[in-house]
């Protein structure tokens, strides 16, 4: 028994949440979204429940963003070495947790919140609805990315790569923007990959409690 116990303790230590948090010296930025409510603010903290993984993401077969989305899913999965984020593409939008479209985001209805990114050649948006009274986030989350320079043009493909990677970061629970232009989650993103702060923030969002539950209505 004395031989087994240290092994068990080591296993607990390996799986402990504090070990999954970023290394010291890398500070996450604010990933929660503040929503004004009567008498104060509701600070939305969200990550996907483990039992919903792999997430179901829908994009049309012919959508030009499809390769960028496949890449973005693969890259975000590398940040979560314990499989806290996994996703797969599905064929039916009705069944999806996240839908992605290469179209201009529609006018925002009153209930929706939008996070917008403004790279030079293209724009991205992630729309979602939070019901603060019921502490729910309503599925699906809707991601859009569209060109600002016409259907083709120099830099558009990379802009789509950056923007889809960025918007998927929002859909994973980073419901805010970094104030540092070296981060993928900066409001006008220019880096095509993650900084240490982006990784730390994604892990923080995933390993701290959610205060909204995803629901389909
Ligand atoms: Zn954004």
Boltz pocket constraint, residues with backbone or C-beta under 6 A from the ligand:
constraints:
  - pocket:
      binder: B
      contacts: [[A, 115], [A, 116], [A, 117], [A, 124], [A, 166], [A, 167], [A, 170], [A, 176], [A, 177], [A, 185], [A, 186], [A, 187]]
      max_distance: 6.0
